[in-house]
Amino acid sequence: MAEQQKWEGKVSAKLTSFTADQLWPMLADFCNLNKWLPTIGCEHLEGSPAPGELGCIRVISGPAVPSNDGTMKPGVRAQEKLIMIDPTERCLSYEVIENNSGLKNYVATMKVSTGDNDNQNGSVIEWSYISDPVEGWRSEDLFCIMKYNMDSIVKGMEEAS
């Protein structure tokens, strides 16, 4: 049986309110994503909760959502482990180690770069991912979720400024 191709994607957003140097500490605070994405819960589970501590595990939880048959489906719940962080490059990677959504071998990388004019005009967040295909989903479904979450994070950050 042939191995299924991995799903890969990337979403990005420009923030005009923050330089890359201002934005990076906000993203590097791995166990406090809920500050910028208030629709989810984010709790420290294991390892040091201090920003930048490799091996730290957070638990992400989302609200229940309506399904096609009119019932409510449990919200997403995932354990995510910080596997790489590079403050010089303003980049971090994490993997989903447990979840209720069917994600397998999911690894994501978030990178902050300068905007136009050498960091004077905002910054850019790139959020890339790779995952095994998810049963019952299309690759576009995962992309749409990532795009929605990115837009929500950016909105939360800009509202906090």
C-alpha positions as a printed NumPy array, in Angstrom:
array([[  0.   ,   0.   ,   0.   ],
       [  1.4  ,   3.397,  -0.968],
       [  2.193,   5.858,   1.793],
       [ -0.049,   8.923,   1.821],
       [  1.58 ,  12.244,   1.075],
       [  2.011,  14.627,   4.008],
       [ -0.096,  17.734,   4.209],
       [  1.987,  20.902,   4.249],
       [  0.936,  24.496,   4.39 ],
       [  1.801,  27.978,   5.518],
       [ -0.195,  31.008,   6.55 ],
       [  1.226,  34.445,   7.181],
       [  0.107,  37.838,   8.358],
       [  1.594,  41.305,   8.564],
       [  1.303,  43.325,  11.742],
       [  1.82 ,  47.053,  11.485],
       [  1.569,  47.676,  15.241],
       [  4.718,  45.767,  16.244],
       [  8.283,  45.475,  15.057],
       [  9.676,  41.941,  14.86 ],
       [ 11.676,  42.583,  18.043],
       [  8.492,  43.618,  19.873],
       [  6.438,  40.738,  18.501],
       [  8.877,  37.887,  19.125],
       [  8.572,  37.782,  22.956],
       [  4.8  ,  37.569,  22.597],
       [  5.034,  34.429,  20.44 ],
       [  7.941,  32.956,  22.409],
       [  5.708,  32.888,  25.503],
       [  4.633,  29.379,  24.477],
       [  2.317,  28.604,  27.401],
       [  0.318,  31.825,  27.117],
       [ -1.076,  31.636,  23.589],
       [ -4.533,  32.361,  25.022],
       [ -3.444,  35.981,  25.585],
       [ -3.598,  36.444,  21.803],
       [ -6.125,  33.742,  20.917],
       [ -8.766,  34.224,  23.622],
       [-11.19 ,  31.668,  22.171],
       [ -8.94 ,  28.855,  23.407],
       [ -7.612,  27.718,  26.733],
       [ -3.858,  27.333,  27.072],
       [ -2.311,  25.786,  30.161],
       [  1.198,  24.76 ,  31.109],
       [  1.342,  20.981,  31.662],
       [  4.979,  19.93 ,  31.939],
       [  8.49 ,  21.375,  31.948],
       [  9.33 ,  24.944,  32.79 ],
       [  6.604,  27.441,  31.853],
       [  9.274,  30.113,  31.361],
       [  9.368,  31.379,  27.766],
       [ 11.946,  29.582,  25.661],
       [ 12.228,  26.364,  27.664],
       [ 12.588,  23.385,  25.312],
       [ 10.454,  20.377,  26.145],
       [  7.741,  22.452,  27.773],
       [  4.261,  21.039,  27.093],
       [  1.084,  23.096,  26.872],
       [ -2.527,  21.953,  26.676],
       [ -4.718,  23.764,  24.157],
       [ -8.496,  23.475,  24.466],
       [-11.251,  24.995,  22.389],
       [-14.995,  25.421,  22.853],
       [-17.546,  22.843,  21.726],
       [-18.675,  23.355,  18.139],
       [-21.924,  22.478,  16.337],
       [-21.826,  19.491,  14.004],
       [-23.771,  18.891,  10.797],
       [-26.388,  16.815,  12.624],
       [-27.219,  19.637,  15.044],
       [-25.414,  18.157,  18.049],
       [-22.409,  19.732,  19.715],
       [-18.979,  18.21 ,  19.116],
       [-16.36 ,  18.473,  21.851],
       [-13.886,  21.245,  21.263],
       [-10.333,  20.565,  20.226],
       [ -7.933,  19.422,  22.912],
       [ -4.244,  18.986,  22.196],
       [ -0.958,  18.637,  24.01 ],
       [  1.807,  20.523,  22.218],
       [  5.522,  20.211,  22.971],
       [  8.07 ,  22.938,  22.249],
       [ 10.821,  21.187,  20.266],
       [ 12.888,  24.111,  18.923],
       [ 13.301,  27.767,  19.738],
       [ 15.803,  30.206,  18.254],
       [ 15.542,  33.767,  19.603],
       [ 18.163,  35.032,  17.138],
       [ 16.078,  33.871,  14.172],
       [ 12.808,  34.58 ,  16.067],
       [ 11.537,  31.093,  15.304],
       [  9.987,  28.223,  17.271],
       [  8.651,  24.76 ,  16.44 ],
       [  6.274,  22.51 ,  18.313],
       [  4.718,  19.109,  17.794],
       [  1.287,  17.827,  18.73 ],
       [  1.872,  14.829,  20.974],
       [ -1.741,  14.057,  21.854],
       [ -5.088,  15.346,  20.556],
       [ -8.744,  14.536,  19.949],
       [ -8.828,  15.818,  16.347],
       [ -7.049,  13.014,  14.541],
       [ -3.814,  14.926,  13.91 ],
       [ -0.798,  12.637,  13.549],
       [  2.839,  13.603,  13.112],
       [  1.882,  17.283,  13.161],
       [  4.778,  19.736,  13.506],
       [  4.413,  23.502,  13.18 ],
       [  6.908,  26.345,  12.993],
       [  6.203,  29.986,  13.778],
       [  8.666,  32.6  ,  12.552],
       [  8.676,  36.359,  13.023],
       [ 10.454,  38.497,  10.444],
       [ 10.841,  42.187,   9.821],
       [  8.353,  44.111,   7.785],
       [  9.319,  46.626,   5.149],
       [ 12.034,  49.232,   5.678],
       [ 14.308,  47.123,   7.924],
       [ 11.966,  46.504,  10.877],
       [ 10.552,  50.045,  10.967],
       [  7.198,  49.197,   9.376],
       [  5.795,  46.301,  11.332],
       [  6.521,  42.609,  11.148],
       [  5.376,  39.367,   9.563],
       [  4.389,  36.094,  11.239],
       [  4.704,  32.884,   9.222],
       [  3.098,  29.726,  10.582],
       [  3.989,  26.62 ,   8.617],
       [  2.938,  23.052,   9.323],
       [  3.3  ,  19.479,   8.17 ],
       [  0.997,  16.619,   9.154],
       [ -0.159,  13.214,   8.13 ],
       [ -3.563,  13.371,   6.415],
       [ -6.461,  13.435,   8.887],
       [ -9.252,  10.926,   8.387],
       [-12.461,  12.655,   7.296],
       [-10.702,  15.94 ,   6.48 ],
       [ -9.322,  17.542,   3.354],
       [ -5.979,  19.348,   3.398],
       [ -7.949,  22.547,   2.757],
       [ -9.799,  22.032,   6.057],
       [ -6.548,  22.146,   8.018],
       [ -5.375,  25.183,   6.045],
       [ -8.644,  27.026,   6.815],
       [ -8.278,  26.281,  10.538],
       [ -4.693,  27.564,  10.5  ],
       [ -5.712,  30.713,   8.607],
       [ -8.591,  31.38 ,  11.007],
       [ -6.304,  30.932,  14.021],
       [ -3.625,  33.18 ,  12.506],
       [ -6.169,  35.914,  11.804],
       [ -7.489,  35.581,  15.371],
       [ -3.986,  35.777,  16.892],
       [ -3.154,  38.89 ,  14.869],
       [ -6.442,  40.522,  15.856],
       [ -5.787,  39.728,  19.53 ],
       [ -2.271,  41.144,  19.372],
       [ -3.34 ,  44.311,  17.6  ],
       [ -6.174,  44.859,  20.081],
       [ -3.668,  44.492,  22.938],
       [ -1.397,  47.202,  21.521]])
